[in-house]
Amino acid sequence: MGNTFTYACSVYGVQLSTAERRTLIQVARGKHPADLVFRNGRIVNVFTNEIYEADVAVWKGYIAGVGPQGAYNGERVIDLEGQYLVPGLIEAHTHVEDALLVPGEFARALAPHGTTTCISDPHEIANVSGMVGMRWMLEAAKGIPLRLMFTLPSCVPASPFENAGASLKAEDYSEIAGEPRIASVGEVMNYPGVLEGDKVLLDMIELGKPGKFAQRGLAVDGHSPELCGLDLCGYVAAGVEADHEAVSAQEALEKVRLGMWLWIREGSTRNLDDLLPVVLEHLPERSGFVADDRTPGDLLRDGDLDHIIRLAVKKGLDPIQAIKMCSLHPATYFGFRDRGAIAPGYLADLLVVPDLHDFRPRQVYVGGELIAENGVALFEAPALPANWEETVGKTVQLRDFSVERLRLSGSSGKAHVIGLVKDQIVTEDLLLDVTARDGVLPSEPERDLLKIAVVERYGRGRVGVGLLHGLGLKSGAIASSVAHDAHNIVVVGCNDEDMALAVREIERLQGGLVIVDNGQVVDSLPLPVAGIMSPLPVEEVAEKLEQLDRKVAEMGVGISHPFGFLSFLALSVVPKLKITDLGLLDVDAWEIISIQ
């Protein structure tokens, strides 16, 4: 623990001088000793889809050469004894903040599972703290022995139907767009705005063009669940290149046919079963896996991309193809010419794997340095930037909030109700019978009909209230300051008093997850970093979150990861019915609607 790493802290490796490049050539030719030689390994070649025995020489953090056994000598020699040598995995889309972790602890969770490059969209902290939050994330990622990179969030806020802590436009990124840690334009979630030609969104997409801000150009990530037909053509024509939100095989195939990159998500919400048939039948080169939005417990227990590889292989995908979808394919998408394969001149980001059909990295190397072994990270997270409390702390500022703000006026009859869909972030628009009491619509937990509210937390004083079906809560209330993407406070409960207490407890904690029952705070997980992250070690965060999940289950909730589902009920760009601080949103109609 506490190792320092010469090469791994740079996302593009050390820049070799001309003299060093000459030495690298001689190492490749076997005429100069390598720093490290992997001997007696079976190389997984993602260019030719084959496996063969070879030795690999590493010098200055780069692969110098791949040659026959005994071709290379080095200062260190590792005998792989027939194990597989695999290129490091590339996570094409995730969010550090959604694991409730700061960057260093997130890296500790990923490293043992073979993810050596990770692209995180920091639109969560950007919605809370704007460019201050963006710069803080870049600073907090320094010194991590894993190539943690970021996108330029394109939708801050996600839509005009919610109030966030910041609003960003393309010109706001001029100072950071060319930084090495910036990999792409972040997911363009407001697809209705794109289709209407919104200038702010089109300017964001323009950031991807070479020379705009980043000379190399940037990929443009998408986010368009259930978008199809001519509207999908319009979205692609705007310049959006990838999507990780396809729900059905037909939707996925249509997007690939139109030239989009298909990222199949298997995070704590799941799409692999529905979308893998597209890969099995068509083997699209423009496809890959992403582990978007995994809980810290799932990361520690099951893993990241390695978990998806195991599942996909078990379901019939060839192991080499599964590895390509997590290495060469994302490297190609992002324009990385230095990783994603085992070849001369590539970064020495390598995995030692005993069994490709039960893909579990035994050793993980970044830049030729061992950063994880036998499921354990060999480094500690760097200290947070010293001023984090002044820059990204103390972000919960309620105004004019009281229990009365949670009252929902209405009459007996039909009402629009948000319906949960198991294991998905899309919801249903249910028209259910409701019963009013003195002109107010209460929660009816006996019918699994609960009050849900979003309380704006940036000092504007707005509260949106609606109804929810499918959670199963029998008593009390649960609340979270993690509420995509504006990260206002979302609260669900069986009575207004417990809901109000939960909101006030989040204010006291300056962010967190809270359980209240019978007028008492039952338990909580404080998230004081921007109201969405904990500074605690990943193991402690995972244990605490799962403790909260168990307590919520005892209160009647039957779905997995209830706080994760709660957070997505406020996401204003995912169909069909969502709740924001402005009220009940019909995403398909793209308008705020009344309950009745």
Secondary structure, DSSP 8 states (H G I E B T S, - for coil): -----SSTTSTT-----HHHHHHHHHHHTTSS-EEEEEEEEEEEETTTTEEEEEEEEEETTEEEEEESTT---EEEEEE-TT-EEEE-EEEEEE-GGGGTB-HHHHHHHHGGGTEEEEEE-THHHHHHHHHHHHHHHHHHTTT-SSEEEEEE-S-SSSSTTS--S----GGGGTTTTTSTTEEEEEEE--HHHHHTT-HHHHHHHHTTSTTSSSTT--EEEE--TT--HHHHHHHHHTT--EES---SHHHHHHHHHTT-EEEEEBSSSB-HHHHHHHHHHH--SSEEEE--S--HHHHHHT-SHHHHHHHHHHTT--HHHHHHTTTHHHHHHHT-SSSSS--TTSB--EEEES-GGG---SEEEETTEEEEETTEESS------TTHHHHHS---B--S--GGGG--B--SEEEEEEEE-TT-S-EEEEEEEE--BTTB---BGGGTEEEEEEE--BSS--EEEEEEES----SSEEEES--TTTT-EEEEESSHHHHHHHHHHHHHHTSEEEEEETTEEEEEEE--BTTTBB-S-HHHHHHHHHHHHHHHHHTT--SSSHHHHHHHTT-TTSSSEEEETTEEEETTTTEEE---
